[in-house]
């Protein structure tokens, strides 16, 4: 097999056959009759080991744990270089026996487990080893599992249902396999319980967690899983015969008397389902005994029909509902049977043979017969009842009513002249009064009449929809625009305008006249209040097409089509002309010609790679067929003929040629090599052509301002395409929420756990010499750490010198909590306007970023990135953490021209070098890029910015900012006393964001008017979750909003010798209750309680010096 070792070892640096055992990785592939898939599994394992070896993690091996396959699985694996451990004939098969079989022969200090029908991602082992090195208490790490064959009822039901443990972040198990630390496994006795026919990953995880270890799933690919291509009922029959369904009962039996029994019962919601099934059986038995005649059969039929109907509605499929009913009963029977099955000591040696060393004798004990099913049901009913008692009622147990306090305020319109009125941040006069927004020679946003005075834009995201009210009527638009100015916003992004104006319209380009009139009036109201506009040429994939039911979904494909289809391009042009090319009756100008229009996003989120990902479910393949002919045309233009192509690619499958235009697209996104490299070069060509065409066409329509595009996706291919942009823009989210449906899951992770990776994705896209605009970002509700976004996002945007930031939402503000629209009846993800935590964060953003309290770093580093020659992994790679983490210290950006003053240029292709982050930090200290006493230490998880105004302590989930006018900290548990310049947090009851900011133009230490921001957590009344960690939502609940009650004692060391008074503030900024203060000398001491006011909980307080 070309390129695959045959001696069972991979070693790129030592003598043949030797291994560096200190870091050696063993990939265990467990299999039974997988001849159709095993070759890909073994090859992918070797390729991943090569990448890991190259990265310095040591040599590797592949071990096949074979459960007596009767096909060519063993033969193929041996030919591929794997060592093969084969189960002895007298040892029962089971899901638990395979991993333990492979583990007992594994020689590595790290063990990666996959199935024989999986393809391991080439970069996973490298990423996993890096994570385990950085997190010494992590026992195992997994990644994304992509089910390729979602073809039967079981896998369709699984896809609809989703799984919390498959989301990125901390997890309670690693279903699907992962990379484990052998040290951790040794501490809990065995890798996999040989007695289990299922739930073996959960069993390992619960034992590791009980021993104090953690598990994590990376936001990176792990495997492609090809699964069973058989019918759902056939799969269910197979699982009954193989005893796979017995696994949960066997797991419970194994946990009896162990420390992890309580965790096992609590974390398996299936038990409560089977409890319901057992109750149904008892009811059915009662009906059979007590009800006479035909009524008996009618009652039994009704008893069966009700759950089938309910399940059918839940899954929106009668077939899936019936299948779920059958599966539930089968699983309940399996749990009873499995619990009463006898056990063999799980750590006992498994009788087997090793292909390279012969047999290893051992004796397996035969299991004793199971007890009667009736006994099994009684025992399992008792277990299920105990589990329900431990887990508690899902809704009530998660709502500690003594801690969550309902908000009493209803008005959200900021009182003019109040401490929350930031309208003075904007100059008087309408937007556009000093000319268009331009990019000045320094690559910063400025006004045409004042090019030397850069502007920082704090953006209001108006991503409305009919569910959130669409465009407001004229009186409301006037109030709303005025309120945006008061909140400190100076630009608004009109997002999904095409979707709102075309919603419910049957014909193409038939814009809703009422909404269009409201849209025009809103633009005029914004302009009068000094608020500039940012618009999307096209947001919805349906554009201006009529007859589309869901304009916010993926029903149409215009975003991809504009790259390859002339008709789609002309559609885009007509759409822009229809919405923005006509005269606005309230301004007297066309929208495109109006100087209030600052920036046009030509098409939102329109990178080719990303649009193909959205198209993949309908296309059934990574890259749709509509790209094949344009790709072949590009190959012909680039190479001329097949001979030249074959010479470049080194090989070409028979039948593929340029002349016949049938060169195939890559069959997988994980493919690497010349085919993928040229596809990514082709994407760059498409994106450059589309950008040039759209810029020319919008100019013909009368627009002479700035444009941007390709504002998402993080691969180095897209970085090449952004070289040609006048303005670079980007979107990024943390703990993104894909749906508002019950069962939707988040990680509940702190952004500091990932060293602010979503922020670093933004940092990595900035390009020196061009304005940089964050068109969307957020750390979403209901994540308990989302308070971090109000500090981390704007603080680093100011440090980096970015030109605009836009926290995405369906409107950033609301005028009241009381609204009739479906998406305004409770806090929802992307609904920052009703979230007191997000609103507190945006208030802080106006101070840290818009007012400029955090200074731009004087120094910086630049990575030369000028062409496709600078990409990694054939265009599919991203910049490494060791590079982007420099952006947590100083300015960071890509460079295709001269570097700004104070910016050090890294060596070209430094992002492909093995230099460590510590090496680069040392160089920054040595060269004056950061202070010599800068506290940055990657091993301690500490990152301090140049100028020392921002500091992240990631291990303690602590972020702090100390500037002359504003200090702030977001903490999970404040290490009191916590010194923040003149402010000291002396005590804190729980997690919060706490900030103090001078409102009178003085430094905080000399200020006589100080705003205090104290934001904790918030959720809706009767909001329910499926788990204790509040990761899986069941019901978003309703108004009123509940705030988590917390307290803090703060001391302000003031240089002002005077008396002070303090007040709580309503959420609209109006004065609330008087606060009790203690003064002594120059110090003011205040005990904050966010819920102890007469007007209910709040996030704002005010300190004022008395005259």
VEXDO-677206 format. One line per 8 residues: their letters; for each residue x, y, z of C-alpha. Coordinates in steps of 0.2 Angstrom, whole numbers. Last residue first. Layout:
# VEXDO-677206
A) X:Y:Z; ...
This chain:
# VEXDO-677206
XXXXXXXX) -105:349:232; -110:331:235; -99:318:226; -110:306:215; -110:287:214; -122:279:202; -129:261:201; -134:250:186
XXXXXXXX) -138:232:183; -155:231:191; -166:220:202; -182:227:209; -189:245:211; -187:246:230; -169:240:228; -161:225:236
XXXXXXXX) -159:215:220; -142:220:213; -134:220:231; -119:232:231; -111:235:248; -102:252:246; -86:259:253; -79:276:248
XXXXXXXX) -61:280:252; -53:297:253; -53:298:272; -67:286:278; -83:285:269; -97:271:271; -111:272:260; -129:266:261
XXXXXXXX) -138:267:244; -153:278:240; -166:269:229; -170:273:211; -164:287:199; -169:286:180; -157:276:169; -169:266:160
XXXXXXXX) -165:250:169; -169:259:185; -154:266:194; -147:262:211; -142:277:221; -126:283:230; -121:299:239; -104:305:243
XXXXXXXX) -96:318:255; -80:326:250; -61:324:249; -59:319:230; -43:309:227; -55:294:227; -50:276:233; -66:267:228
XXXXXXXX) -70:252:239; -82:238:233; -92:225:242; -101:213:231; -118:205:231; -127:193:219; -145:190:214; -147:181:197
XXXXXXXX) -159:191:187; -176:185:181; -185:192:165; -204:193:167; -208:187:155; -209:169:147; -201:152:147; -188:146:135
XXXXXXXX) -194:128:136; -183:112:135; -166:120:134; -150:109:135; -135:116:143; -143:122:159; -130:112:169; -143:102:179
XXXXXXXX) -150:95:163; -166:95:152; -169:113:155; -184:124:159; -187:143:158; -202:146:169; -198:165:171; -184:169:159
XXXXXXXX) -165:170:162; -152:182:168; -135:181:174; -124:194:184; -122:212:179; -115:226:190; -111:242:181; -107:257:192
XXXXXXXX) -107:274:185; -96:287:193; -99:306:195; -86:316:205; -71:309:196; -54:311:203; -49:292:204; -59:288:189
XXXXXXXX) -50:301:178; -61:316:174; -73:318:159; -88:319:170; -95:301:168; -81:291:176; -83:272:175; -84:258:187
XXXXXXXX) -87:240:181; -92:223:188; -97:208:178; -103:194:189; -100:177:197; -104:175:215; -105:182:233; -91:195:230
XXXXXXXX) -80:203:243; -66:217:243; -68:222:225; -55:236:225; -57:252:214; -43:265:212; -34:253:199; -43:237:199
XXXXXXXX) -37:227:214; -46:211:218; -47:208:236; -53:195:233; -50:182:220; -67:185:212; -76:168:208; -82:167:190
XXXXXXXX) -76:185:186; -78:198:174; -69:214:179; -70:232:175; -60:249:177; -65:265:167; -57:282:166; -38:279:168
XXXXXXXX) -39:262:161; -39:245:170; -48:230:162; -50:213:169; -54:196:163; -55:181:176; -60:163:171; -47:157:184
XXXXXXXX) -37:147:171; -40:160:158; -32:175:168; -35:188:155; -27:205:157; -31:222:148; -24:239:152; -6:233:153
XXXXXXXX) 1:245:140; 4:230:129; -9:218:134; -8:204:147; -12:186:144; -12:173:158; -15:155:156; -2:149:168
XXXXXXXX) 8:140:154; 4:154:142; 13:167:153; 10:185:150; 14:196:165; 22:211:156; 37:216:166; 48:219:151
XXXXXXXX) 34:229:143; 27:224:126; 34:227:109; 50:233:116; 61:222:106; 66:210:120; 49:209:127; 41:205:110
XXXXXXXX) 55:192:107; 51:184:123; 33:183:118; 37:176:101; 47:162:110; 33:159:122; 21:157:108; 32:143:101
XXXXXXXX) 41:143:85; 36:128:74; 35:137:58; 19:137:47; 13:154:54; 30:161:51; 26:160:32; 35:176:29
XXXXXXXX) 46:181:45; 36:192:57; 35:211:53; 36:222:69; 23:236:69; 28:253:78; 24:263:62; 12:254:50
XXXXXXXX) 19:240:39; 21:242:21; 10:231:9; 2:214:10; 1:212:29; -10:202:40; -14:209:57; -10:209:75
XXXXXXXX) -10:223:88; -4:219:105; -5:206:119; -21:196:115; -17:197:97; -1:187:100; -14:173:104; -17:173:85
XXXXXXXX) 0:166:81; 2:152:94; -16:148:91; -12:143:73; -18:152:58; -31:142:48; -30:128:36; -41:124:21
XXXXXXXX) -30:132:8; -20:118:3; -16:114:22; -9:132:24; -10:147:13; 5:159:10; 8:154:-8; -10:159:-12
XXXXXXXX) -4:177:-11; 1:191:0; 1:186:19; 16:194:28; 11:192:47; 12:209:56; 15:212:74; 10:227:84
XXXXXXXX) 15:242:94; 7:258:101; -8:247:107; -25:257:104; -30:264:121; -45:257:131; -56:272:136; -60:276:118
XXXXXXXX) -77:283:120; -83:271:107; -73:256:114; -72:255:133; -86:267:136; -99:262:123; -94:244:126; -98:246:144
XXXXXXXX) -116:250:139; -116:236:127; -111:224:141; -125:231:152; -137:227:138; -131:210:136; -133:206:154; -150:215:155
XXXXXXXX) -156:204:140; -171:211:131; -161:220:118; -149:206:116; -161:195:107; -148:185:97; -153:170:108; -170:173:116
XXXXXXXX) -176:183:130; -195:181:132; -211:188:124; -201:198:111; -198:184:98; -217:181:96; -221:199:94; -233:207:107
XXXXXXXX) -222:219:116; -220:223:135; -202:224:140; -201:241:133; -191:253:121; -180:239:114; -162:240:111; -149:230:101
XXXXXXXX) -162:225:87; -163:207:82; -145:205:87; -127:204:82; -115:214:92; -107:226:79; -90:232:80; -82:246:69
XXXXXXXX) -65:253:65; -53:241:74; -39:249:83; -32:232:90; -33:238:108; -50:246:105; -57:230:98; -49:221:112
XXXXXXXX) -58:231:125; -75:230:115; -75:211:114; -68:206:131; -78:217:142; -96:216:136; -93:198:129; -88:192:146
XXXXXXXX) -106:194:153; -110:179:141; -103:168:155; -120:159:159; -123:155:141; -142:158:138; -139:169:128; -125:171:116
XXXXXXXX) -107:177:116; -109:188:101; -101:195:85; -107:202:69; -101:215:56; -84:217:64; -76:230:53; -58:232:49
XXXXXXXX) -52:247:39; -37:243:27; -19:247:28; -15:232:40; -27:217:37; -38:210:51; -43:192:49; -33:184:63
XXXXXXXX) -40:196:76; -58:191:72; -54:172:74; -45:177:90; -61:184:97; -69:167:94; -54:159:102; -56:169:118
XXXXXXXX) -42:159:127; -53:143:124; -58:142:143; -59:161:142; -74:161:132; -82:152:147; -92:136:143; -111:133:145
XXXXXXXX) -109:121:130; -125:125:121; -139:113:116; -156:114:107; -167:101:114; -183:112:112; -181:122:96; -174:140:95
XXXXXXXX) -160:134:83; -141:135:79; -135:143:95; -117:149:94; -107:146:110; -95:160:105; -98:169:88; -88:177:74
XXXXXXXX) -92:188:59; -79:197:48; -75:212:38; -61:219:28; -64:236:19; -57:240:2; -57:221:-1; -44:214:-13
XXXXXXXX) -33:204:0; -49:197:7; -48:183:-6; -32:177:1; -38:177:19; -53:166:12; -40:153:7; -32:154:24
XXXXXXXX) -47:147:32; -58:157:44; -75:159:37; -86:175:37; -87:192:31; -83:188:13; -88:205:7; -84:224:9
XXXXXXXX) -89:240:1; -85:258:3; -93:273:-5; -97:279:-23; -114:271:-26; -124:277:-41; -130:261:-49; -115:260:-60
XXXXXXXX) -105:260:-44; -115:245:-38; -111:236:-55; -92:239:-54; -91:233:-36; -101:218:-40; -91:213:-55; -74:215:-45
XXXXXXXX) -80:205:-30; -87:191:-41; -71:189:-50; -60:189:-34; -72:177:-26; -72:165:-41; -53:166:-43; -50:163:-24
XXXXXXXX) -62:148:-26; -52:141:-40; -36:142:-29; -46:132:-16; -50:119:-30; -32:119:-35; -26:115:-17; -40:102:-15
XXXXXXXX) -34:93:-31; -16:95:-27; -17:87:-10; -28:86:5; -45:79:7; -53:84:23; -67:93:14; -71:76:5
XXXXXXXX) -75:70:-12; -64:83:-20; -71:89:-37; -69:78:-52; -61:82:-68; -74:79:-81; -72:93:-94; -69:81:-108
XXXXXXXX) -53:91:-113; -48:93:-95; -47:75:-92; -53:62:-80; -55:44:-87; -41:36:-78; -37:44:-61; -24:58:-62
XXXXXXXX) -7:58:-55; 8:69:-51; -4:84:-49; 7:96:-59; 12:84:-72; -6:77:-73; -12:95:-76; 1:98:-90
XXXXXXXX) -4:82:-99; -22:86:-97; -22:102:-106; -21:121:-105; -15:122:-87; -23:137:-79; -37:141:-92; -41:122:-94
XXXXXXXX) -41:121:-75; -53:136:-73; -65:128:-86; -64:112:-76; -69:121:-60; -83:131:-69; -89:114:-75; -89:105:-58
XXXXXXXX) -96:120:-47; -114:116:-52; -111:98:-46; -111:103:-28; -95:102:-16; -97:92:0; -109:80:-6; -128:76:-4
XXXXXXXX) -132:92:-13; -147:96:-1; -137:93:15; -121:101:7; -128:117:2; -124:126:18; -107:119:17; -105:124:-1
XXXXXXXX) -110:142:5; -95:142:17; -82:136:4; -88:149:-8; -87:164:4; -103:173:5; -107:178:22; -118:193:18
XXXXXXXX) -117:199:0; -111:216:-5; -109:222:13; -111:240:9; -103:253:20; -106:271:26; -123:276:19; -126:293:27
XXXXXXXX) -118:301:11; -134:296:2; -131:291:-16; -135:272:-13; -150:276:-3; -157:287:-17; -159:305:-11; -174:316:-6
XXXXXXXX) -172:311:12; -190:306:17; -196:301:-1; -181:289:-3; -177:289:-21; -174:272:-29; -158:263:-30; -158:255:-13
XXXXXXXX) -171:241:-13; -175:239:-31; -157:243:-37; -149:231:-25; -162:217:-30; -159:220:-49; -140:218:-47; -142:202:-37
XXXXXXXX) -154:195:-50; -141:200:-63; -129:190:-54; -140:175:-52; -143:175:-71; -125:175:-74; -122:160:-64; -105:155:-56
XXXXXXXX) -101:166:-41; -119:173:-39; -125:155:-38; -117:152:-21; -127:166:-12; -142:162:-23; -145:145:-16; -164:144:-11
XXXXXXXX) -172:135:4; -158:138:16; -167:147:29; -171:166:34; -183:168:19; -194:153:24; -209:151:13; -202:157:-4
XXXXXXXX) -215:162:-17; -206:177:-24; -187:178:-27; -179:195:-22; -164:187:-12; -168:169:-8; -151:166:1; -156:180:12
XXXXXXXX) -143:194:15; -141:203:-1; -133:220:-4; -132:221:14; -133:238:22; -122:249:34; -130:266:38; -124:281:48
XXXXXXXX) -132:287:64; -132:306:67; -150:307:73; -157:314:57; -149:300:48; -157:287:59; -174:295:56; -171:295:37
XXXXXXXX) -167:277:37; -182:273:47; -193:282:35; -187:272:20; -189:256:29; -207:261:35; -211:264:17; -204:248:11
XXXXXXXX) -213:239:25; -230:246:19; -226:243:1; -220:224:3; -208:223:-11; -213:213:-27; -195:209:-33; -201:192:-39
XXXXXXXX) -219:188:-36; -228:179:-22; -223:190:-7; -225:183:10; -209:191:16; -200:201:2; -197:217:11; -192:208:27
XXXXXXXX) -181:195:18; -172:209:8; -169:220:23; -160:205:31; -148:216:40; -149:235:41; -133:239:51; -134:254:61
XXXXXXXX) -120:267:64; -117:279:78; -123:270:93; -120:278:111; -136:272:119; -143:290:117; -140:289:98; -150:272:98
XXXXXXXX) -163:280:108; -166:294:95; -167:281:82; -180:271:92; -191:286:96; -192:292:78; -195:274:72; -209:272:85
XXXXXXXX) -218:288:78; -215:281:60; -221:263:62; -207:251:66; -199:239:53; -201:220:57; -210:216:73; -198:203:81
XXXXXXXX) -207:187:73; -209:197:57; -190:199:56; -177:211:63; -158:211:61; -156:229:66; -138:227:73; -133:244:81
XXXXXXXX) -114:247:77; -102:256:88; -91:265:75; -74:272:79; -70:287:69; -53:293:63; -50:311:62; -37:314:48
XXXXXXXX) -49:313:34; -60:327:40; -71:332:26; -72:315:18; -76:307:35; -65:294:43; -63:275:44; -45:270:45
XXXXXXXX) -32:263:32; -19:276:37; -22:285:20; -41:287:25; -54:275:21; -70:285:18; -87:289:26; -96:301:15
XXXXXXXX) -96:320:18; -97:330:34; -116:331:35; -117:313:31; -126:308:47; -136:323:53; -130:336:65; -122:337:82
XXXXXXXX) -107:327:86; -110:310:94; -103:305:111; -114:317:119; -129:305:116; -122:294:130; -137:295:141; -135:281:154
XXXXXXXX) -131:293:168; -148:302:164; -150:317:154; -163:309:142; -171:294:151; -166:278:142; -181:269:135; -182:252:143
XXXXXXXX) -198:254:152; -205:238:161; -195:238:177; -200:224:190; -186:212:185; -190:195:193; -177:188:206; -168:172:204
XXXXXXXX) -158:166:219; -173:162:231; -182:154:216; -168:141:213; -174:136:196; -166:121:190; -174:109:202; -191:116:197
XXXXXXXX) -190:112:178; -182:95:177; -191:87:192; -177:79:202; -162:69:195; -159:59:211; -178:55:213; -179:50:195
XXXXXXXX) -164:39:196; -171:30:211; -188:27:202; -178:20:187; -169:8:199; -185:2:207; -193:0:190; -177:-9:184
XXXXXXXX) -179:-22:198; -197:-25:195; -195:-27:176; -180:-39:179; -190:-50:190; -204:-51:177; -191:-55:164; -185:-71:173
XXXXXXXX) -167:-71:178; -153:-72:165; -142:-87:164; -124:-87:170; -111:-79:159; -97:-90:154; -80:-86:161; -66:-82:149
XXXXXXXX) -49:-91:150; -33:-84:144; -19:-89:133; -10:-77:122; -9:-83:104; 4:-78:91; 16:-63:91; 12:-53:75
XXXXXXXX) -6:-57:72; -10:-55:91; -22:-69:97; -36:-67:110; -42:-71:127; -46:-55:136; -36:-52:152; -47:-48:167
XXXXXXXX) -50:-29:170; -69:-30:169; -71:-45:181; -84:-55:173; -102:-51:176; -119:-60:176; -134:-53:167; -148:-46:178
XXXXXXXX) -146:-28:173; -145:-32:154; -162:-40:153; -171:-26:162; -162:-13:151; -165:-23:135; -184:-23:139; -184:-4:141
XXXXXXXX) -174:-2:125; -186:-13:115; -201:-3:122; -193:14:117; -188:7:100; -206:3:96; -212:20:101; -198:29:92
XXXXXXXX) -202:19:76; -220:24:77; -216:42:79; -203:41:65; -215:34:53; -228:47:58; -216:61:55; -215:78:62
XXXXXXXX) -203:72:75; -213:79:90; -229:77:81; -226:58:78; -220:56:96; -236:62:102; -246:52:90; -236:36:94
XXXXXXXX) -238:40:113; -257:41:111; -260:26:99; -253:13:111; -265:17:126; -279:20:114; -277:2:106; -276:-5:124
XXXXXXXX) -292:4:129; -301:-1:113; -296:-19:116; -302:-19:134; -318:-10:129; -322:-25:117; -325:-36:132; -320:-33:150
XXXXXXXX) -308:-21:158; -299:-27:174; -286:-40:169; -280:-33:152; -282:-15:158; -271:-18:173; -258:-26:162; -259:-12:150
XXXXXXXX) -257:0:165; -242:-10:171; -234:-10:153; -236:9:152; -228:11:169; -213:1:162; -213:13:147; -213:28:158
XXXXXXXX) -199:21:168; -190:18:152; -190:36:148; -184:41:165; -169:29:163; -166:37:146; -161:53:156; -145:45:160
XXXXXXXX) -135:59:169; -143:57:186; -142:38:188; -124:37:182; -119:52:193; -127:43:208; -118:27:204; -101:35:202
XXXXXXXX) -94:31:219; -97:12:216; -109:0:226; -119:-3:210; -111:5:195; -108:-12:185; -127:-17:187; -132:0:180
XXXXXXXX) -120:-2:165; -127:-19:162; -144:-12:162; -139:2:150; -130:-10:138; -144:-22:136; -149:-14:120; -133:-20:112
XXXXXXXX) -139:-37:116; -133:-43:98; -150:-50:95; -159:-34:101; -147:-23:92; -149:-33:75; -168:-31:77; -166:-12:79
XXXXXXXX) -155:-11:64; -168:-21:54; -181:-9:60; -171:6:55; -167:0:38; -149:-4:33; -134:7:28; -126:6:45
XXXXXXXX) -113:19:50; -101:29:39; -94:40:53; -83:54:47; -71:57:61; -63:70:73; -67:87:65; -63:103:75
XXXXXXXX) -73:112:89; -65:101:102; -74:90:113; -68:90:131; -67:77:146; -62:80:164; -53:70:177; -58:70:196
XXXXXXXX) -59:52:199; -78:52:198; -76:60:181; -65:46:175; -77:33:180; -92:42:173; -82:44:156; -77:26:155
XXXXXXXX) -95:20:158; -102:33:146; -90:27:132; -95:9:136; -114:13:134; -117:-3:125; -115:-22:125; -105:-20:142
XXXXXXXX) -96:-35:150; -79:-30:143; -79:-14:153; -68:-2:143; -52:6:148; -48:-2:164; -44:2:182; -48:20:185
XXXXXXXX) -31:26:188; -24:17:173; -36:26:162; -30:43:168; -12:39:165; -16:32:147; -22:49:142; -37:47:130
XXXXXXXX) -40:52:112; -58:51:106; -72:39:102; -90:41:95; -98:45:112; -85:55:122; -94:58:139; -99:71:151
XXXXXXXX) -94:85:139; -84:102:141; -84:111:124; -89:107:107; -106:99:104; -107:80:102; -111:77:121; -127:88:120
XXXXXXXX) -134:76:107; -146:79:93; -164:74:92; -167:77:74; -151:68:69; -154:54:81; -172:52:73; -164:52:56
XXXXXXXX) -151:39:62; -164:27:69; -176:29:54; -163:25:41; -153:35:29; -142:47:39; -126:39:31; -112:51:33
XXXXXXXX) -113:55:52; -101:68:56; -92:67:73; -84:83:78; -70:82:91; -64:72:106; -53:74:120; -49:63:135
XXXXXXXX) -42:63:153; -41:82:155; -32:87:171; -16:92:162; -25:104:151; -12:112:139; -4:96:135; -21:87:133
XXXXXXXX) -26:101:121; -10:100:110; -12:81:109; -30:83:103; -25:96:90; -11:85:83; -22:69:84; -36:78:75
XXXXXXXX) -27:85:60; -29:70:48; -47:67:52; -50:49:56; -62:40:44; -75:29:53; -82:12:49; -69:2:59
XXXXXXXX) -73:12:74; -62:24:83; -52:25:99; -36:35:102; -24:30:115; -10:40:123; 5:33:132; 6:21:118
XXXXXXXX) 10:2:118; -8:-4:115; -10:-23:117; -22:-22:132; -30:-7:125; -35:-16:109; -45:-29:118; -52:-16:130
XXXXXXXX) -59:-6:115; -67:-22:108; -74:-30:124; -86:-16:128; -96:-16:112; -99:-35:114; -93:-52:108; -93:-67:119
XXXXXXXX) -76:-75:122; -74:-93:117; -68:-90:99; -54:-79:105; -55:-61:100; -42:-55:87; -28:-42:90; -21:-36:73
XXXXXXXX) -6:-25:72; -10:-12:58; 2:-10:43; -11:-8:29; -9:-26:23; -13:-31:41; -29:-21:40; -35:-28:24
XXXXXXXX) -32:-46:29; -41:-43:46; -56:-35:38; -58:-48:24; -74:-56:29; -78:-67:44; -73:-55:58; -69:-62:75
XXXXXXXX) -71:-47:86; -56:-38:79; -46:-25:89; -35:-17:75; -20:-8:82; -12:6:73; 5:13:79; 13:30:83
XXXXXXXX) 29:40:85; 31:56:95; 21:72:97; 33:83:88; 21:91:75; 28:79:61; 23:64:72; 6:71:74
XXXXXXXX) 4:74:56; 10:56:52; -1:49:65; -16:57:57; -11:49:40; -8:33:48; -26:33:56; -34:39:39
XXXXXXXX) -26:24:31; -32:12:44; -50:19:43; -50:20:24; -45:2:22; -57:-4:36; -73:3:27; -80:-10:15
XXXXXXXX) -71:-24:25; -80:-20:41; -85:-37:47; -82:-33:66; -71:-18:70; -63:-9:84; -49:3:78; -36:7:91
XXXXXXXX) -25:22:87; -9:21:98; 0:37:101; 18:36:107; 23:51:118; 36:44:130; 37:28:119; 48:36:106
XXXXXXXX) 47:22:94; 59:12:84; 54:1:69; 66:10:57; 79:21:65; 72:38:71; 64:53:63; 49:49:54
XXXXXXXX) 43:34:64; 26:25:61; 25:8:67; 16:-8:63; 29:-15:51; 20:-12:35; 21:7:34; 8:16:22
XXX) 14:27:8; 8:16:-6; 0:0:0
